[in-house]
Every structure is written in structure tokens, then in C-alpha cells.
Amino acid sequence: MVKENLHKVLSTIKPGVRLVAVSKFHPVEALKEAYDGGQRLFGESHVQEMVEKEAQLPKDIEWHFIGHLQTNKVKYMAPFVSLIHAVDSLKLMREIDKQAARCGRVINCLLQVHIAKEETKFGFSPEELNQMLEEGEWKELKNVRICGLMCMATNTDDECQVEKEFMYAHGIYEEIKNRYFHDDDSFKELSMGMSGDYMIAQRCGSTMIRVGTMIFGERDYAKV
Ligand SMILES: *Cc1c(COP(=O)(O)O)cnc(C)c1O
């Protein structure tokens, strides 16, 4: 089923948008099926799980970390992670920089911006994001490459609300790009859209969608 689901999702994706297959809580066999269907880009949200899967699967997979990342766990993924989606503090960026340097790498990162109505402690508010970028310390972190923004919409059936939030996120993305990254071609990703809202996200300028359930089915949180 995974292959069929994958191809169904791929057939609805706009040119230029990349699909992150979110495989958290699914066994290695499910990832292999997607891999055999041509998928090379996987997203995980738990460090240990990603590290274990990485060790068992082919080396041409691009591993994206999409969950909340604690500073003390950066070191485990630093050797191989290709994009960290949810960077939400300068402290975390400093640690990524340090661990990337130890591995002789530059690690690609997205800054998570909080745009949803829901309360959460994760993500920069738009004000905090501007302030952090304005202060400029991030420019000294030579082993971190900021490639864009990541966000999540409110978990609601109200499509107008979701669209409003994604449009808002796109506006912030454009503003940040113009203000701080106008001469930096690496800043080009807007990661937004999941199984329930990726069609809306694509209409609002998403360049990367993170889809799990539609490809792999429901997650069994009791397993893995
Ligand atoms: C789990 C997760 C997804 C995928 O969600 P689905 O609804 O299963 O597509 C996307 N983004 C993040 C940050 C997630 O944690």
C-alpha cells in the first residue's frame, strides 16, 4: 500500500515542491517500501528512532529532522542529518554549529515560526524571529546554513483559517528573505503542509510538504 499511497501523493504535488515522507513510528520495512517506490527524502521526529533507521537503510536517503530538538541530542544526528526543520532558539543553533563543526559539516536548518492559533511553546513568534535575526549573532555560526522557514497551521477543519495562516507565513518568509537573505541563494525553503492541509499549503507558496499519514497510514504510538 505504501508505494500506491506515495504515488498518489506525488501525483498531487506542484512542480518545485518537495515531499518529505514522514515515517515516524513506522517500521523500517515501511520506509523500504517507500524507498523502492523512489522516495529518498524521509522525515523523523525522534532522534534515537532516526539514528536507528539511518543505520539500517541505504545511504542515499536524505534524513530530515522535523520534530522539536533538544540541544543535548544534536550530536547524534550531526554526522548525517541533511535538514533540521524546527530550529526554534539561538541556543539550539549554537549547538548545531558546534556539532556540525566537529563533523566538518555545514548543517542546513529551517527556523520554525509560530503562526497557529494554538498555544505551543515551540517556534519563534514573528517578533522574536525578527529580533533574533536583527541581533545578528547567527551570522557568526559558520557551520549552520539557514535555508528558510518552517511552520504548522492550526489543527482545524476550517480551511479558511488554515489558508490565512499559511498566507501569513508566506508573507513572513518573503519579508525575512528580503530583509536578511536577499543575497543568499540558500534561503529558499518554506516547509509547510501535512497530510490534512498540504494542498492549501502548496497554494500558499510551500516548497516542502511533510506528509506522513497519507503515505504510511495511521501511526501506532504504542509501537516502535
Ligand atoms: C508528524 C508530523 C507531520 C506529518 O503529519 P501527518 O498528518 O501524518 O501527515 C508533519 N510535520 C510535523 C512537524 C510532524 O511532527
The ligand as an ORCA input file, in Angstrom:
! r2SCAN-3c Opt
* xyz 0 1
  C       4.061     14.055     12.280
  C       4.378     15.339     11.589
  C       3.984     15.570     10.257
  C       3.162     14.594      9.426
  O       1.840     14.605      9.826
  P       0.711     13.784      9.009
  O      -0.536     14.421      9.454
  O       0.834     12.370      9.423
  O       0.979     13.979      7.569
  C       4.370     16.772      9.665
  N       5.089     17.689     10.339
  C       5.474     17.510     11.613
  C       6.263     18.565     12.289
  C       5.125     16.336     12.282
  O       5.517     16.183     13.551
*
